[in-house]
């Protein structure tokens, strides 16, 4: 239990942020990686990254266990700017998910 708390604490300190290039590479190398869009349903419907799963930030605590049953699976969270996805990452880590990454800068950073 103490080791798990240490892992969460140290992981949260650097927030495991990755660039879009790193995320694309991870999705190729680990095809079971989940790309999690934590924006609102409307934002998701207006456009999203191919293959992503919508799970609004405000529904994570209620629905994560159903949508993301494997707590060891690699998950990349993203939103528009990286703020909500960073919060989602922290929430998932608190819930016991072990391999959660945040897309640094979100969608706004993809084309810059």
N, CA, C and O atoms as a DFTB+ gen file, in Angstrom:
448 C
 N C O
     1  1       0.825      -1.192       0.000
     2  2       0.000       0.000       0.000
     3  2       0.872       1.261       0.000
     4  3       0.598       2.213      -0.731
     5  1       1.915       1.258       0.818
     6  2       2.803       2.409       0.886
     7  2       3.498       2.647      -0.453
     8  3       3.661       3.790      -0.879
     9  1       3.905       1.564      -1.112
    10  2       4.554       1.693      -2.423
    11  2       3.602       2.317      -3.439
    12  3       4.017       3.143      -4.252
    13  1       2.343       1.931      -3.398
    14  2       1.350       2.479      -4.325
    15  2       1.167       3.977      -4.086
    16  3       1.078       4.757      -5.034
    17  1       1.114       4.369      -2.822
    18  2       0.980       5.791      -2.477
    19  2       2.202       6.561      -2.963
    20  3       2.067       7.659      -3.504
    21  1       3.393       5.999      -2.776
    22  2       4.617       6.652      -3.261
    23  2       4.570       6.844      -4.776
    24  3       4.899       7.915      -5.286
    25  1       4.153       5.782      -5.497
    26  2       4.074       5.869      -6.962
    27  2       3.127       6.980      -7.383
    28  3       3.449       7.767      -8.273
    29  1       1.969       7.049      -6.754
    30  2       0.986       8.083      -7.090
    31  2       1.544       9.462      -6.766
    32  3       1.403      10.390      -7.563
    33  1       2.178       9.605      -5.600
    34  2       2.729      10.891      -5.200
    35  2       3.790      11.364      -6.178
    36  3       3.734      12.497      -6.657
    37  1       4.754      10.508      -6.476
    38  2       5.840      10.911      -7.379
    39  2       5.354      11.110      -8.804
    40  3       5.845      11.993      -9.507
    41  1       4.408      10.312      -9.234
    42  2       3.858      10.479     -10.576
    43  2       3.109      11.797     -10.658
    44  3       3.183      12.487     -11.675
    45  1       2.391      12.157      -9.605
    46  2       1.638      13.401      -9.592
    47  2       2.542      14.621      -9.576
    48  3       2.147      15.696     -10.026
    49  1       3.753      14.460      -9.061
    50  2       4.670      15.598      -9.009
    51  2       5.074      16.043     -10.409
    52  3       5.186      17.242     -10.662
    53  1       5.294      15.110     -11.315
    54  2       5.672      15.511     -12.673
    55  2       4.494      15.424     -13.635
    56  3       4.600      15.841     -14.788
    57  1       3.393      14.893     -13.173
    58  2       2.150      14.801     -13.926
    59  2       2.292      14.063     -15.248
    60  3       1.377      14.113     -16.070
    61  1       3.392      13.388     -15.475
    62  2       3.602      12.587     -16.672
    63  2       2.983      13.232     -17.910
    64  3       2.150      12.631     -18.589
    65  1       3.396      14.440     -18.184
    66  2       2.903      15.126     -19.376
    67  2       3.715      14.684     -20.582
    68  3       4.936      14.550     -20.514
    69  1       3.016      14.462     -21.682
    70  2       3.691      14.051     -22.909
    71  2       3.256      14.944     -24.063
    72  3       2.156      15.497     -24.058
    73  1       4.127      15.075     -25.042
    74  2       3.823      15.878     -26.221
    75  2       2.934      15.070     -27.169
    76  3       2.747      13.865     -26.995
    77  1       2.401      15.749     -28.156
    78  2       1.568      15.081     -29.156
    79  2       2.384      14.026     -29.908
    80  3       1.880      12.940     -30.189
    81  1       3.626      14.337     -30.229
    82  2       4.497      13.365     -30.915
    83  2       4.725      12.128     -30.051
    84  3       4.693      11.004     -30.551
    85  1       4.953      12.333     -28.762
    86  2       5.135      11.205     -27.854
    87  2       3.847      10.382     -27.747
    88  3       3.890       9.153     -27.685
    89  1       2.711      11.070     -27.725
    90  2       1.420      10.374     -27.642
    91  2       1.187       9.518     -28.884
    92  3       0.759       8.368     -28.777
    93  1       1.467      10.078     -30.065
    94  2       1.294       9.303     -31.306
    95  2       2.188       8.068     -31.301
    96  3       1.756       6.985     -31.696
    97  1       3.422       8.228     -30.858
    98  2       4.357       7.106     -30.791
    99  2       3.850       6.046     -29.808
   100  3       3.901       4.849     -30.091
   101  1       3.365       6.497     -28.661
   102  2       2.851       5.572     -27.651
   103  2       1.651       4.789     -28.191
   104  3       1.528       3.590     -27.940
   105  1       0.768       5.463     -28.931
   106  2      -0.406       4.800     -29.499
   107  2      -0.017       3.747     -30.532
   108  3      -0.712       2.743     -30.689
   109  1       1.073       3.970     -31.225
   110  2       1.559       2.990     -32.206
   111  2       2.236       1.820     -31.497
   112  3       1.983       0.661     -31.823
   113  1       3.091       2.125     -30.533
   114  2       3.855       1.082     -29.837
   115  2       3.011       0.268     -28.871
   116  3       3.279      -0.914     -28.655
   117  1       2.005       0.883     -28.294
   118  2       1.099       0.205     -27.354
   119  2      -0.328       0.371     -27.869
   120  3      -1.042       1.267     -27.418
   121  1      -0.757      -0.481     -28.809
   122  2      -2.066      -0.297     -29.446
   123  2      -3.259      -0.357     -28.491
   124  3      -4.348       0.088     -28.857
   125  1      -3.091      -0.887     -27.293
   126  2      -4.195      -0.937     -26.331
   127  2      -4.308       0.343     -25.504
   128  3      -5.151       0.430     -24.610
   129  1      -3.472       1.329     -25.793
   130  2      -3.525       2.607     -25.080
   131  2      -4.864       3.279     -25.338
   132  3      -5.360       3.294     -26.465
   133  1      -5.438       3.831     -24.284
   134  2      -6.717       4.534     -24.401
   135  2      -6.457       6.028     -24.496
   136  3      -5.726       6.596     -23.684
   137  1      -7.055       6.649     -25.480
   138  2      -6.994       8.092     -25.665
   139  2      -8.314       8.635     -25.130
   140  3      -9.370       8.393     -25.715
   141  1      -8.259       9.365     -24.026
   142  2      -9.453       9.789     -23.302
   143  2      -9.689      11.284     -23.448
   144  3      -8.899      12.096     -22.966
   145  1     -10.780      11.643     -24.116
   146  2     -11.173      13.040     -24.315
   147  2     -12.058      13.432     -23.136
   148  3     -13.155      12.897     -22.979
   149  1     -11.587      14.365     -22.304
   150  2     -12.322      14.733     -21.099
   151  2     -13.100      16.039     -21.250
   152  3     -13.533      16.630     -20.261
   153  1     -13.270      16.478     -22.481
   154  2     -14.060      17.687     -22.735
   155  2     -15.551      17.359     -22.661
   156  3     -15.928      16.206     -22.452
   157  1     -16.391      18.372     -22.830
   158  2     -17.841      18.162     -22.797
   159  2     -18.281      17.375     -24.035
   160  3     -17.553      17.279     -25.023
   161  1     -19.479      16.821     -23.953
   162  2     -20.039      16.056     -25.069
   163  2     -20.111      16.925     -26.334
   164  3     -19.794      16.464     -27.431
   165  1     -20.525      18.172     -26.170
   166  2     -20.623      19.091     -27.306
   167  2     -19.255      19.340     -27.944
   168  3     -19.127      19.320     -29.168
   169  1     -18.239      19.572     -27.119
   170  2     -16.888      19.783     -27.644
   171  2     -16.416      18.540     -28.403
   172  3     -15.819      18.647     -29.474
   173  1     -16.686      17.375     -27.844
   174  2     -16.282      16.119     -28.481
   175  2     -16.958      15.982     -29.848
   176  3     -16.317      15.620     -30.834
   177  1     -18.250      16.273     -29.894
   178  2     -18.995      16.147     -31.150
   179  2     -18.535      17.151     -32.202
   180  3     -18.679      16.900     -33.399
   181  1     -17.987      18.278     -31.776
   182  2     -17.488      19.289     -32.709
   183  2     -16.167      18.882     -33.338
   184  3     -15.754      19.463     -34.341
   185  1     -15.505      17.897     -32.766
   186  2     -14.245      17.400     -33.299
   187  2     -13.398      16.802     -32.203
   188  3     -13.336      17.330     -31.093
   189  1     -12.743      15.695     -32.516
   190  2     -11.923      14.997     -31.534
   191  2     -10.830      14.205     -32.241
   192  3     -10.858      14.032     -33.459
   193  1      -9.876      13.733     -31.461
   194  2      -8.808      12.912     -32.019
   195  2      -9.368      11.540     -32.368
   196  3     -10.149      10.962     -31.612
   197  1      -8.964      11.039     -33.506
   198  2      -9.437       9.748     -33.986
   199  2      -9.152       8.641     -32.974
   200  3      -8.040       8.530     -32.458
   201  1     -10.152       7.839     -32.701
   202  2      -9.994       6.716     -31.792
   203  2     -10.168       7.055     -30.320
   204  3     -10.050       6.179     -29.463
   205  1     -10.445       8.313     -30.020
   206  2     -10.583       8.701     -28.616
   207  2     -11.942       8.296     -28.054
   208  3     -12.913       8.112     -28.788
   209  1     -11.979       8.165     -26.741
   210  2     -13.198       7.828     -26.015
   211  2     -13.620       9.067     -25.241
   212  3     -12.801       9.662     -24.541
   213  1     -14.890       9.469     -25.354
   214  2     -15.337      10.630     -24.580
   215  2     -15.702      10.251     -23.150
   216  3     -16.454       9.303     -22.923
   217  1     -15.172      10.988     -22.201
   218  2     -15.544      10.853     -20.789
   219  2     -15.322      12.214     -20.147
   220  3     -14.209      12.557     -19.748
   221  1     -16.389      12.974     -20.056
   222  2     -16.333      14.331     -19.520
   223  2     -15.686      14.335     -18.138
   224  3     -15.952      13.458     -17.315
   225  1     -14.846      15.313     -17.894
   226  2     -14.149      15.453     -16.616
   227  2     -15.093      15.277     -15.433
   228  3     -14.751      14.626     -14.445
   229  1     -16.287      15.865     -15.541
   230  2     -17.226      15.860     -14.419
   231  2     -17.904      14.505     -14.211
   232  3     -18.602      14.310     -13.215
   233  1     -17.706      13.571     -15.140
   234  2     -18.284      12.233     -15.010
   235  2     -17.250      11.172     -14.645
   236  3     -17.595      10.001     -14.489
   237  1     -16.006      11.564     -14.510
   238  2     -14.944      10.584     -14.273
   239  2     -15.188       9.758     -13.017
   240  3     -15.096       8.531     -13.055
   241  1     -15.493      10.410     -11.919
   242  2     -15.687       9.665     -10.667
   243  2     -16.850       8.684     -10.765
   244  3     -16.815       7.622     -10.144
   245  1     -17.880       9.027     -11.538
   246  2     -19.060       8.169     -11.651
   247  2     -18.892       7.057     -12.670
   248  3     -19.450       5.975     -12.489
   249  1     -18.131       7.294     -13.749
   250  2     -18.136       6.352     -14.864
   251  2     -16.802       5.695     -15.192
   252  3     -16.766       4.760     -15.993
   253  1     -15.724       6.147     -14.606
   254  2     -14.400       5.628     -14.975
   255  2     -14.296       4.120     -14.786
   256  3     -13.766       3.426     -15.654
   257  1     -14.792       3.605     -13.671
   258  2     -14.665       2.166     -13.418
   259  2     -15.384       1.326     -14.472
   260  3     -14.949       0.214     -14.768
   261  1     -16.473       1.837     -15.041
   262  2     -17.202       1.113     -16.089
   263  2     -16.486       1.218     -17.433
   264  3     -16.340       0.226     -18.147
   265  1     -16.048       2.410     -17.766
   266  2     -15.445       2.663     -19.079
   267  2     -13.984       2.213     -19.116
   268  3     -13.484       1.793     -20.159
   269  1     -13.313       2.303     -17.981
   270  2     -11.888       1.975     -17.888
   271  2     -11.674       0.910     -16.802
   272  3     -11.150       1.222     -15.732
   273  1     -12.071      -0.335     -17.062
   274  2     -12.002      -1.353     -16.009
   275  2     -10.588      -1.792     -15.622
   276  3     -10.370      -2.241     -14.497
   277  1      -9.626      -1.667     -16.541
   278  2      -8.257      -2.118     -16.283
   279  2      -7.416      -0.954     -15.757
   280  3      -7.046      -0.059     -16.517
   281  1      -7.121      -0.969     -14.479
   282  2      -6.393       0.141     -13.861
   283  2      -4.909       0.157     -14.208
   284  3      -4.203       1.104     -13.861
   285  1      -4.429      -0.882     -14.888
   286  2      -3.025      -0.914     -15.313
   287  2      -2.854      -0.515     -16.780
   288  3      -1.729      -0.362     -17.256
   289  1      -3.959      -0.348     -17.487
   290  2      -3.892       0.014     -18.901
   291  2      -3.374       1.446     -19.064
   292  3      -3.647       2.309     -18.229
   293  1      -2.638       1.687     -20.125
   294  2      -2.104       3.024     -20.394
   295  2      -3.227       3.921     -20.904
   296  3      -3.976       3.551     -21.808
   297  1      -3.327       5.109     -20.307
   298  2      -4.368       6.079     -20.657
   299  2      -3.702       7.420     -20.922
   300  3      -2.844       7.861     -20.156
   301  1      -4.106       8.067     -22.018
   302  2      -3.660       9.428     -22.313
   303  2      -4.889      10.325     -22.255
   304  3      -5.824      10.147     -23.036
   305  1      -4.896      11.282     -21.342
   306  2      -6.014      12.219     -21.231
   307  2      -5.714      13.462     -22.061
   308  3      -4.563      13.880     -22.186
   309  1      -6.775      14.045     -22.627
   310  2      -6.596      15.316     -23.326
   311  2      -7.870      16.149     -23.268
   312  3      -8.972      15.635     -23.080
   313  1      -7.679      17.450     -23.437
   314  2      -8.776      18.409     -23.532
   315  2      -8.322      19.493     -24.500
   316  3      -7.457      19.246     -25.341
   317  1      -8.883      20.675     -24.395
   318  2      -8.500      21.755     -25.305
   319  2      -7.121      22.319     -24.996
   320  3      -6.295      22.483     -25.894
   321  1      -6.873      22.616     -23.720
   322  2      -5.631      23.307     -23.355
   323  2      -4.702      22.506     -22.455
   324  3      -3.555      22.901     -22.247
   325  1      -5.175      21.394     -21.920
   326  2      -4.366      20.589     -21.023
   327  2      -4.722      20.752     -19.560
   328  3      -4.218      20.003     -18.723
   329  1      -5.578      21.710     -19.225
   330  2      -5.938      21.955     -17.825
   331  2      -6.894      20.902     -17.281
   332  3      -6.639      20.299     -16.239
   333  1      -8.000      20.685     -17.995
   334  2      -8.974      19.685     -17.531
   335  2      -8.386      18.284     -17.585
   336  3      -8.653      17.454     -16.716
   337  1      -7.585      18.028     -18.612
   338  2      -6.999      16.684     -18.727
   339  2      -5.979      16.436     -17.620
   340  3      -5.821      15.300     -17.171
   341  1      -5.299      17.464     -17.184
   342  2      -4.370      17.328     -16.060
   343  2      -5.145      16.993     -14.787
   344  3      -4.722      16.154     -13.993
   345  1      -6.275      17.655     -14.607
   346  2      -7.132      17.370     -13.455
   347  2      -7.691      15.941     -13.548
   348  3      -7.759      15.227     -12.547
   349  1      -8.088      15.538     -14.757
   350  2      -8.598      14.182     -14.966
   351  2      -7.519      13.153     -14.658
   352  3      -7.791      12.125     -14.036
   353  1      -6.308      13.431     -15.090
   354  2      -5.180      12.539     -14.816
   355  2      -5.009      12.341     -13.314
   356  3      -4.856      11.214     -12.843
   357  1      -5.034      13.431     -12.573
   358  2      -4.872      13.361     -11.126
   359  2      -6.013      12.583     -10.477
   360  3      -5.787      11.810      -9.546
   361  1      -7.237      12.785     -10.965
   362  2      -8.394      12.062     -10.428
   363  2      -8.238      10.561     -10.677
   364  3      -8.471       9.751      -9.780
   365  1      -7.847      10.199     -11.885
   366  2      -7.681       8.782     -12.222
   367  2      -6.582       8.149     -11.378
   368  3      -6.729       7.019     -10.911
   369  1      -5.499       8.860     -11.182
   370  2      -4.413       8.339     -10.341
   371  2      -4.888       8.127      -8.909
   372  3      -4.533       7.133      -8.275
   373  1      -5.682       9.050      -8.402
   374  2      -6.231       8.921      -7.056
   375  2      -7.150       7.703      -6.967
   376  3      -7.250       7.066      -5.918
   377  1      -7.821       7.386      -8.081
   378  2      -8.722       6.232      -8.120
   379  2      -7.964       4.916      -8.310
   380  3      -8.573       3.846      -8.321
   381  1      -6.635       4.992      -8.459
   382  2      -5.830       3.782      -8.551
   383  2      -5.328       3.428      -9.936
   384  3      -4.704       2.381     -10.109
   385  1      -5.582       4.271     -10.931
   386  2      -5.054       4.013     -12.275
   387  2      -3.560       4.300     -12.254
   388  3      -3.120       5.315     -11.715
   389  1      -2.788       3.401     -12.844
   390  2      -1.339       3.450     -12.668
   391  2      -0.539       4.038     -13.822
   392  3       0.604       4.446     -13.618
   393  1      -1.096       4.094     -15.020
   394  2      -0.340       4.536     -16.196
   395  2      -1.111       5.617     -16.940
   396  3      -1.585       5.402     -18.056
   397  1      -1.231       6.771     -16.315
   398  2      -2.012       7.859     -16.898
   399  2      -1.084       8.994     -17.309
   400  3      -0.246       9.446     -16.528
   401  1      -1.247       9.443     -18.539
   402  2      -0.443      10.536     -19.087
   403  2      -1.366      11.658     -19.529
   404  3      -2.514      11.421     -19.905
   405  1      -0.858      12.873     -19.482
   406  2      -1.613      14.044     -19.916
   407  2      -0.982      14.607     -21.188
   408  3       0.235      14.776     -21.266
   409  1      -1.819      14.893     -22.181
   410  2      -1.332      15.495     -23.423
   411  2      -1.042      16.969     -23.152
   412  3      -1.959      17.780     -23.026
   413  1       0.226      17.299     -23.066
   414  2       0.662      18.656     -22.706
   415  2       0.136      19.695     -23.695
   416  3       0.354      19.584     -24.902
   417  1      -0.551      20.694     -23.178
   418  2      -1.084      21.762     -24.017
   419  2      -2.384      21.409     -24.723
   420  3      -2.983      22.258     -25.384
   421  1      -2.820      20.171     -24.589
   422  2      -4.078      19.741     -25.197
   423  2      -4.135      19.915     -26.692
   424  3      -3.105      19.974     -27.364
   425  1      -5.338      19.996     -27.210
   426  2      -5.541      20.149     -28.655
   427  2      -4.963      21.454     -29.182
   428  3      -4.555      21.533     -30.341
   429  1      -4.927      22.475     -28.337
   430  2      -4.389      23.778     -28.761
   431  2      -2.917      23.686     -29.139
   432  3      -2.425      24.518     -29.902
   433  1      -2.211      22.698     -28.623
   434  2      -0.764      22.570     -28.835
   435  2      -0.410      21.649     -29.998
   436  3       0.759      21.543     -30.367
   437  1      -1.396      20.988     -30.575
   438  2      -1.120      20.002     -31.630
   439  2      -0.565      20.643     -32.897
   440  3       0.386      20.133     -33.489
   441  1      -1.143      21.733     -33.302
   442  2      -0.735      22.355     -34.566
   443  2       0.259      23.493     -34.396
   444  3       0.563      24.201     -35.357
   445  1       0.770      23.675     -33.180
   446  2       1.708      24.794     -32.989
   447  2       3.138      24.345     -33.077
   448  3       4.050      25.159     -32.939
